[in-house]
């Protein structure tokens, strides 16, 4: 009955319980799938991301991870990396609790311990500033909602725009597709309020086919780069911070992060969280 079909697992990532956090579909043993077939499967699941762990090209990697939104392939993303590593460990395909993932951001170590996984991000990057009024308008906010810090691109493997807003503005943020189209293609925008080491965040990525994401590990890592650049963390050594996301979507998520700085700049970051299994099954191969 299952001959020629693909096995899959669905997990909730950065979640304390099932039906919270960010759901992820992991499709197994898909080395022979074409890119078009992978994209069709991701569109069928219609989650923010679907992944395909396949044979790596590097002998130093445990597997290569291909990551798809319903609309495009991504070089890297956080919650798919964390969830896929946990699934591979649960199936006995990661032997010692550490996976090395090959992806567009390089070779990234992921440590798995029980129901938790910790991803070390790629190389930190700090990009150009964004006109804050433009970024605010893309999510239905005004200049008066923005805190005085610069809006700026930053990342650890995948860059996002970061817009620091007043706490009361978060609940009012709502994607304006017309104005959001003025942002660079494929870009995501993290709108956040930050106090006492905790960020309340909402992440919008319409260019990748995701209107709003309930938990975004790559954006949580990039936030560490932004926080370092604007003096919110220690200039030397490690600083922990927490990102709470997905609340407005009814899928509360908790991402526990650490950024390590040297001379006031981020040089490394980690994001960790819990993974909860939700579903498993078999699916047909697309005929595309």
C-alpha positions in Angstrom: 0.0 0.0 0.0 2.8 2.4 0.8 5.1 1.2 -2.0 6.7 4.2 -3.8 5.1 6.6 -1.3 6.9 9.2 0.8 7.0 9.1 4.6 6.6 12.3 6.5 6.4 13.7 10.0 4.8 16.9 11.2 6.2 18.6 14.3 5.5 21.8 16.2 8.7 23.8 16.8 9.4 26.2 19.5 6.3 25.0 21.2 5.5 23.9 24.8 2.6 21.7 23.6 1.1 20.4 20.4 -0.8 22.9 18.3 1.4 25.8 19.3 4.7 27.1 18.0 5.4 26.7 14.3 4.3 23.6 12.4 6.8 21.9 10.1 6.5 19.0 7.7 9.6 16.8 7.2 9.5 14.6 4.1 11.9 11.6 4.4 14.0 9.8 1.8 13.3 12.3 -1.0 16.7 12.2 -2.7 15.2 11.4 -6.0 12.6 14.1 -5.9 13.0 17.0 -8.4 12.9 20.6 -7.2 9.5 21.0 -8.8 8.2 17.9 -6.9 9.5 19.3 -3.6 7.9 22.6 -4.3 4.6 20.9 -5.1 4.7 19.0 -1.8 5.4 22.2 0.1 2.4 23.8 -1.6 0.3 20.8 -0.7 1.2 21.0 3.0 0.8 24.8 2.9 2.8 25.3 6.1 5.3 28.1 6.4 8.0 25.5 5.6 8.4 21.9 4.5 11.8 20.3 4.5 13.6 17.4 2.7 16.7 16.0 4.5 18.8 14.5 1.6 22.3 13.1 1.1 24.9 15.7 1.8 27.6 16.8 -0.7 30.1 17.4 2.2 31.5 14.5 4.1 31.4 16.7 7.2 27.6 17.0 7.1 25.0 14.5 8.5 22.5 15.5 5.8 21.7 18.4 3.4 18.5 20.2 4.2 16.3 21.6 1.4 13.7 24.1 2.8 10.6 25.2 0.9 7.8 27.7 1.7 4.6 27.2 -0.4 6.1 29.6 -2.9 9.9 29.3 -3.0 13.0 27.5 -1.8 15.1 29.1 1.0 18.8 28.7 1.6 18.3 28.6 5.3 15.6 28.9 8.0 15.7 28.4 11.7 12.6 26.5 12.8 12.9 24.0 9.8 16.5 23.4 10.9 15.6 22.8 14.5 12.6 20.6 13.7 14.3 18.5 11.0 17.2 17.8 13.3 14.9 16.6 16.0 13.0 14.4 13.6 16.2 12.8 12.3 17.4 12.2 15.8 14.0 10.6 16.8 14.4 8.2 13.8 17.9 7.2 14.8 19.5 9.0 11.9 21.6 11.3 14.1 23.6 9.1 16.3 25.3 11.2 19.0 22.8 14.0 19.6 24.6 16.4 17.2 23.7 16.9 13.6 25.7 18.9 11.1 23.3 20.4 8.6 24.5 21.4 5.1 22.4 24.2 3.6 22.8 27.5 1.8 24.2 29.1 5.0 27.0 26.5 5.2 27.6 23.7 7.7 25.6 24.4 10.8 25.8 22.3 14.0 22.5 21.4 15.7 22.5 19.8 19.2 19.5 17.6 20.2 18.8 16.7 23.8 15.4 15.1 24.6 12.7 17.3 23.3 15.0 20.3 22.7 17.3 21.3 19.9 19.8 24.1 19.6 20.9 25.6 16.3 24.1 27.6 15.9 23.6 30.2 13.2 25.7 31.1 10.2 28.0 34.1 9.9 26.5 37.3 11.2 25.7 40.0 8.7 24.6 43.6 9.2 23.1 45.2 6.2 21.8 48.5 5.1 19.4 50.7 7.0 15.7 50.8 6.0 13.6 53.9 6.0 11.5 53.3 9.2 8.4 55.0 7.8 8.5 52.7 4.8 8.9 49.6 7.0 6.2 50.7 9.4 3.7 51.4 6.5 4.3 47.9 5.2 2.7 46.5 8.4 0.0 49.2 8.8 1.9 51.3 11.4 3.0 54.9 11.4 6.2 56.7 12.3 4.9 57.5 15.7 4.8 53.8 16.5 8.5 53.4 15.9 11.2 53.5 18.6 14.1 55.8 17.7 16.6 53.0 16.8 17.5 52.5 13.1 15.5 49.9 11.1 18.1 47.7 9.5 18.8 44.4 7.7 20.6 41.8 9.8 21.0 38.0 9.9 22.9 34.9 10.7 22.4 32.9 7.5 19.2 34.7 6.3 18.7 38.5 6.6 15.5 40.1 7.8 14.5 43.7 8.2 14.2 44.7 11.9 11.8 47.4 13.1 11.8 48.3 16.8 8.3 49.5 17.8 6.4 50.5 20.9 4.8 47.5 22.7 1.3 48.7 22.1 1.9 48.9 18.4 2.5 45.2 18.0 -1.1 44.1 18.3 -2.0 46.6 15.6 0.5 45.5 13.1 -1.2 44.1 10.0 0.4 43.3 6.7 -0.3 45.7 3.9 0.5 43.6 0.8 0.7 46.6 -1.6 3.2 48.5 0.5 5.0 45.3 1.5 5.7 44.6 -2.2 7.9 47.7 -2.1 10.4 45.7 0.1 13.1 43.7 -1.5 11.9 40.4 -3.1 11.8 37.5 -0.7 12.5 39.7 2.3 11.0 39.2 5.7 10.3 41.9 8.2 10.5 41.4 12.0 8.5 43.9 14.0 9.4 43.7 17.6 9.3 45.4 21.1 12.3 44.7 23.4 12.6 45.1 27.2 14.6 43.3 29.9 16.0 40.7 27.6 12.7 39.7 26.1 11.5 40.5 22.5 7.9 40.3 21.6 8.0 39.8 17.8 5.9 39.4 14.8 7.5 38.3 11.5 6.0 39.0 8.1 7.4 37.4 4.9 5.0 37.8 2.0 7.8 37.6 -0.5 8.4 34.0 0.5 4.7 33.2 0.4 4.3 33.5 4.2 2.0 36.4 5.3 2.9 36.0 9.0 5.1 33.3 10.7 4.4 32.1 14.3 8.1 31.3 15.1 11.1 32.3 13.0 14.5 31.0 14.3 16.5 32.7 11.6 14.9 36.1 12.5 15.5 35.4 16.2 19.2 34.9 15.4 19.3 38.0 13.2 17.8 40.0 16.1 20.9 39.2 18.1 23.0 40.9 15.4 20.7 43.9 15.5 20.7 44.1 19.3 24.5 44.0 19.3 24.8 46.7 16.7 22.5 49.0 18.7 23.9 48.5 22.2 21.2 46.2 23.7 23.6 43.4 24.7 27.0 43.2 26.3 29.9 44.2 24.0 32.0 41.2 25.0 31.0 37.6 25.7 27.5 36.0 25.7 24.2 37.5 26.4 20.9 35.5 26.5 17.6 36.8 25.2 14.2 35.4 24.6 11.9 35.9 21.6 8.1 35.4 22.2 6.3 35.2 18.8 3.0 33.9 17.3 0.8 35.2 20.2 -1.5 37.2 17.8 -1.8 34.1 15.6 -2.9 31.9 18.5 0.3 29.8 18.2 2.5 31.1 21.0 6.2 30.3 20.6 9.2 30.7 22.7 12.7 30.9 21.2 15.6 31.0 23.6 18.7 32.7 22.2 22.3 33.6 22.9 24.4 36.1 21.1 28.2 36.2 21.5 30.0 39.5 20.9 33.5 40.7 20.4 34.3 44.4 20.4 30.6 45.3 20.3 29.8 43.2 17.2 27.9 39.8 17.1 30.2 36.9 16.1 28.0 33.9 16.9 24.5 33.1 17.9 22.4 30.2 19.0 18.6 29.6 19.1 17.0 26.7 20.9 13.5 25.4 21.7 11.3 22.4 22.2 9.9 20.2 19.5 6.6 18.4 19.8 5.5 15.5 17.4 2.0 16.0 16.0 1.5 13.7 13.0 3.0 11.1 10.7 2.0 9.4 7.5 2.5 8.7 3.8 2.0 10.7 0.7 2.0 10.3 -3.0 4.8 11.6 -5.2 3.7 14.5 -7.3 3.6 14.0 -11.1 5.3 17.2 -12.1 
